Amino acid sequence: MYAFLAKNIHYPTCVVDKGTVYIAFVVDAEGAVTEAQVVKGANPPLDREALRVVSNMPMWSPGEQDGKAVRVRIMLPIKYCLN
């Protein structure tokens, strides 16, 4: 997941801010990322980019409970910083 994020996230050139965007999403029983949303944003362009990348993540291994695949809600912080 972190390699995918590092490779695919692009810092919007129009933004000179830094901050952390918190994205919540659900991995469904088939492993697809669904229901991605910004829970706490930093800046609208940063929020849109974080949401775009999370929404385009490849399939995950679904969660399991009692041997059955289940939906799992995940909260992911994405930190932007300028070096």
Backbone as a chain_set.jsonl record, in Angstrom:
{"seq": "MYAFLAKNIHYPTCVVDKGTVYIAFVVDAEGAVTEAQVVKGANPPLDREALRVVSNMPMWSPGEQDGKAVRVRIMLPIKYCLN", "coords": {"N": [[0.822, -1.177, 0.0], [1.903, 1.297, 0.847], [3.963, 1.633, -1.011], [2.466, 1.855, -3.371], [1.074, 4.254, -2.834], [3.246, 6.067, -2.59], [4.275, 5.983, -5.18], [2.156, 6.895, -6.765], [0.958, 9.233, -5.778], [0.735, 12.703, -6.226], [2.093, 15.813, -5.538], [0.168, 18.634, -5.523], [0.983, 21.295, -7.655], [0.08, 23.86, -7.312], [-0.112, 24.333, -4.651], [1.287, 25.396, -1.619], [1.229, 24.571, 0.903], [1.464, 22.377, 3.765], [0.44, 19.35, 5.368], [-1.842, 16.969, 6.9], [-3.995, 14.632, 5.515], [-6.89, 12.903, 6.249], [-8.228, 9.959, 5.25], [-11.035, 7.931, 5.014], [-12.071, 4.658, 4.257], [-13.675, 1.747, 2.839], [-12.885, -1.645, 2.665], [-14.271, -3.987, 0.761], [-15.991, -7.225, 0.864], [-14.997, -8.533, -1.342], [-12.577, -7.373, -1.704], [-12.305, -4.898, -2.876], [-11.719, -1.37, -2.892], [-13.918, 0.866, -1.48], [-16.352, 3.495, -0.9], [-14.704, 5.705, -0.247], [-13.712, 8.593, 1.497], [-12.997, 11.965, 2.527], [-12.155, 12.555, 5.764], [-10.929, 14.313, 7.513], [-9.613, 17.151, 6.325], [-6.787, 18.899, 4.775], [-6.247, 20.844, 2.881], [-8.077, 21.901, 0.081], [-6.999, 21.098, -2.627], [-5.044, 19.198, -1.835], [-6.639, 17.396, -0.445], [-8.312, 16.429, -2.524], [-6.412, 15.128, -4.141], [-5.417, 13.11, -2.427], [-7.772, 11.643, -2.035], [-8.283, 10.827, -4.672], [-6.093, 9.106, -5.199], [-6.382, 7.1, -3.212], [-8.89, 6.095, -3.936], [-8.235, 4.833, -6.299], [-6.713, 2.647, -5.637], [-5.299, -0.654, -5.911], [-6.871, -3.947, -5.713], [-7.462, -5.279, -2.452], [-6.647, -7.734, 0.064], [-9.431, -9.154, 1.452], [-10.888, -8.584, 4.727], [-11.229, -11.045, 7.345], [-13.582, -12.902, 9.226], [-14.45, -15.369, 11.413], [-13.76, -17.191, 9.424], [-14.967, -16.199, 7.144], [-15.14, -13.83, 4.473], [-15.214, -10.358, 5.123], [-16.455, -6.949, 5.264], [-14.29, -4.194, 5.862], [-13.57, -1.271, 7.602], [-11.326, 1.355, 7.118], [-9.037, 3.78, 8.309], [-6.938, 6.113, 6.96], [-4.128, 8.057, 7.285], [-2.678, 10.541, 5.295], [0.221, 12.111, 4.836], [1.419, 15.204, 3.853], [4.353, 16.917, 3.042], [6.716, 19.527, 2.641], [9.944, 19.513, 1.357]], "CA": [[0.0, 0.0, 0.0], [2.734, 2.495, 0.915], [4.669, 1.762, -2.297], [1.484, 2.369, -4.314], [0.845, 5.664, -2.516], [4.448, 6.836, -2.917], [4.441, 6.028, -6.631], [1.023, 7.49, -7.46], [0.481, 10.523, -5.262], [1.443, 13.85, -6.784], [1.86, 17.028, -4.77], [-0.347, 19.666, -6.426], [1.95, 22.381, -7.788], [-0.52, 25.134, -6.917], [-0.227, 24.365, -3.188], [2.547, 25.537, -0.889], [0.942, 24.152, 2.274], [1.694, 20.995, 4.154], [-0.603, 18.92, 6.282], [-2.245, 15.574, 6.866], [-5.368, 14.379, 5.076], [-7.367, 11.628, 6.773], [-9.177, 9.333, 4.333], [-11.681, 6.701, 5.487], [-12.593, 3.853, 3.162], [-14.087, 0.387, 3.168], [-12.468, -2.752, 1.809], [-15.441, -4.873, 0.796], [-15.734, -8.663, 0.993], [-14.256, -8.978, -2.509], [-11.263, -6.744, -1.656], [-12.319, -3.607, -3.566], [-11.783, -0.155, -2.077], [-15.177, 1.569, -1.733], [-16.803, 4.491, 0.071], [-13.605, 6.576, 0.18], [-14.121, 9.96, 1.791], [-12.108, 12.769, 3.356], [-12.705, 12.725, 7.106], [-10.351, 15.573, 7.971], [-8.77, 17.632, 5.242], [-5.737, 19.872, 5.032], [-6.37, 21.88, 1.867], [-8.871, 21.234, -0.959], [-6.244, 20.336, -3.637], [-4.423, 18.033, -1.192], [-7.73, 16.465, -0.152], [-8.72, 15.79, -3.784], [-5.356, 14.213, -4.594], [-5.421, 11.944, -1.533], [-8.982, 10.876, -2.342], [-8.083, 10.219, -5.994], [-5.149, 7.989, -5.116], [-6.986, 6.017, -2.427], [-9.978, 5.512, -4.733], [-7.661, 4.045, -7.395], [-5.845, 1.583, -5.138], [-5.642, -1.998, -6.389], [-7.624, -4.818, -4.796], [-6.862, -5.699, -1.195], [-7.141, -8.993, 0.605], [-10.508, -8.766, 2.361], [-10.802, -9.024, 6.114], [-11.913, -12.308, 7.63], [-14.124, -13.13, 10.556], [-15.003, -16.726, 11.456], [-13.496, -17.864, 8.156], [-15.71, -15.583, 6.042], [-14.7, -12.489, 4.08], [-16.091, -9.302, 5.638], [-16.09, -5.564, 4.986], [-13.465, -3.591, 6.905], [-13.41, 0.174, 7.454], [-9.939, 1.73, 7.395], [-8.716, 5.205, 8.344], [-5.577, 6.242, 6.473], [-3.594, 9.415, 7.226], [-1.697, 10.802, 4.237], [0.926, 13.325, 5.261], [2.126, 15.98, 2.836], [5.334, 17.838, 3.615], [7.641, 20.114, 1.673], [11.357, 19.371, 1.789]], "C": [[0.876, 1.254, 0.0], [3.522, 2.706, -0.37], [3.719, 2.325, -3.351], [1.251, 3.856, -4.08], [2.041, 6.515, -2.925], [4.615, 7.004, -4.427], [3.357, 6.876, -7.306], [0.56, 8.846, -6.952], [1.363, 11.637, -5.81], [1.078, 15.081, -5.969], [1.368, 18.096, -5.732], [0.593, 20.879, -6.463], [1.398, 23.726, -7.335], [-0.571, 25.312, -5.397], [1.154, 24.488, -2.564], [2.374, 25.152, 0.578], [1.438, 22.733, 2.515], [0.577, 20.621, 5.106], [-0.909, 17.452, 6.113], [-3.715, 15.494, 6.487], [-5.75, 13.004, 5.595], [-8.473, 11.121, 5.852], [-9.72, 8.064, 4.987], [-12.205, 5.974, 4.261], [-12.942, 2.47, 3.656], [-13.461, -0.566, 2.161], [-13.597, -3.76, 1.89], [-15.027, -6.346, 0.816], [-15.0, -9.241, -0.211], [-12.852, -8.373, -2.563], [-11.191, -5.397, -2.358], [-12.393, -2.459, -2.56], [-13.052, 0.601, -2.464], [-15.385, 2.637, -0.673], [-15.679, 5.386, 0.599], [-14.126, 7.991, 0.387], [-13.084, 10.656, 2.656], [-12.799, 12.982, 4.698], [-12.205, 14.036, 7.71], [-9.358, 16.016, 6.914], [-7.722, 18.626, 5.693], [-5.907, 21.094, 4.137], [-7.116, 21.237, 0.701], [-8.071, 20.517, -2.055], [-5.558, 19.096, -3.055], [-5.466, 16.967, -0.897], [-8.142, 15.706, -1.412], [-7.691, 14.775, -4.262], [-5.315, 12.96, -3.731], [-6.619, 11.05, -1.83], [-8.859, 10.165, -3.685], [-7.204, 8.972, -5.904], [-5.742, 6.818, -4.341], [-8.094, 5.332, -3.22], [-9.47, 4.618, -5.86], [-6.724, 2.936, -6.927], [-6.271, 0.237, -5.702], [-6.398, -2.792, -5.317], [-6.784, -5.176, -3.573], [-7.288, -7.132, -0.912], [-8.233, -8.621, 1.594], [-10.247, -9.256, 3.789], [-11.564, -10.328, 6.293], [-12.406, -12.324, 9.058], [-14.833, -14.476, 10.519], [-14.874, -17.426, 10.111], [-14.229, -17.289, 6.954], [-15.153, -14.191, 5.753], [-15.715, -11.464, 4.548], [-15.572, -7.939, 5.199], [-15.29, -5.014, 6.171], [-13.323, -2.111, 6.603], [-12.005, 0.547, 7.907], [-9.824, 3.248, 7.39], [-7.237, 5.34, 7.997], [-5.148, 7.713, 6.499], [-2.571, 9.512, 6.101], [-1.067, 12.147, 4.553], [1.675, 13.941, 4.1], [3.123, 16.877, 3.554], [6.243, 18.33, 2.493], [9.058, 19.976, 2.215], [12.185, 20.494, 1.227]], "O": [[0.618, 2.181, -0.768], [3.73, 3.848, -0.781], [4.116, 3.18, -4.143], [1.233, 4.636, -5.033], [1.871, 7.568, -3.54], [5.049, 8.058, -4.892], [3.626, 7.512, -8.325], [-0.175, 9.54, -7.655], [2.587, 11.516, -5.848], [-0.099, 15.359, -5.738], [2.081, 18.439, -6.674], [0.953, 21.42, -5.418], [2.164, 24.633, -7.009], [-1.031, 26.347, -4.915], [2.08, 23.769, -2.939], [3.266, 25.38, 1.395], [1.779, 22.001, 1.586], [-0.149, 21.488, 5.594], [-0.307, 16.771, 5.283], [-4.562, 16.187, 7.051], [-5.01, 12.04, 5.401], [-9.512, 11.761, 5.692], [-8.952, 7.224, 5.457], [-12.722, 6.598, 3.334], [-12.554, 2.069, 4.754], [-13.502, -0.326, 0.955], [-13.859, -4.325, 2.952], [-13.838, -6.661, 0.787], [-14.434, -10.331, -0.117], [-12.025, -8.801, -3.368], [-10.114, -4.806, -2.431], [-13.041, -2.565, -1.519], [-13.246, 0.938, -3.632], [-14.674, 2.676, 0.331], [-15.699, 5.781, 1.765], [-14.879, 8.519, -0.431], [-12.376, 10.01, 3.429], [-13.902, 13.525, 4.756], [-12.965, 14.773, 8.338], [-8.375, 15.326, 6.646], [-7.75, 19.129, 6.816], [-5.735, 22.231, 4.576], [-6.804, 20.098, 0.357], [-8.436, 19.393, -2.399], [-5.499, 18.057, -3.712], [-5.213, 15.776, -1.075], [-8.303, 14.486, -1.38], [-8.047, 13.694, -4.732], [-5.191, 11.855, -4.259], [-6.484, 9.827, -1.871], [-9.286, 9.019, -3.819], [-7.53, 7.924, -6.46], [-5.62, 5.668, -4.765], [-8.217, 4.108, -3.175], [-10.195, 3.739, -6.326], [-6.014, 2.345, -7.741], [-7.455, 0.006, -5.946], [-6.536, -2.355, -4.174], [-5.569, -5.351, -3.656], [-8.179, -7.67, -1.568], [-7.978, -7.833, 2.505], [-9.494, -10.203, 4.017], [-12.434, -10.668, 5.492], [-11.747, -11.83, 9.974], [-15.715, -14.696, 9.69], [-15.769, -18.166, 9.702], [-14.128, -17.832, 5.855], [-14.747, -13.469, 6.664], [-16.921, -11.657, 4.399], [-14.412, -7.791, 4.814], [-15.575, -5.326, 7.327], [-12.993, -1.733, 5.479], [-11.549, 0.104, 8.961], [-10.44, 3.921, 6.564], [-6.383, 4.752, 8.659], [-5.745, 8.535, 5.805], [-1.698, 8.654, 5.975], [-1.732, 13.183, 4.539], [2.473, 13.275, 3.44], [2.789, 17.519, 4.55], [6.495, 17.618, 1.52], [9.33, 20.282, 3.376], [13.39, 20.555, 1.472]]}, "num_chains": 1, "name": "protein.A"}
